[in-house]
């Protein structure tokens, strides 16, 4: 999949390819956040998620914890605990 995408980008003018890369990056980041949330909801550890992403556990937690955890916390915390 990646090699086909790169090949198609290399056929385009540089500025067109860069615009496509920016759009793809935004889409992939949103999808990554969704998949991280799904993984956390299924009980996956930050360590396992980080390994799948090819980054450190600390980097994964820093990047995604604020985007995925509040939804989960809301189910378990009483309103006075916040």
Residue pairs with C-beta under 8 A, 6 or more apart in sequence:
5 24
9 17
9 20
9 21
10 17
12 20
32 53
32 64
33 64
33 67
33 68
36 49
36 60
36 64
36 67
36 68
37 64
37 67
37 68
37 71
39 48
39 49
39 52
40 49
40 68
40 69
40 72
41 72
46 57
46 60
46 61
46 65
47 57
49 60
49 64
50 56
50 57
50 59
50 60
50 61
53 60
55 63
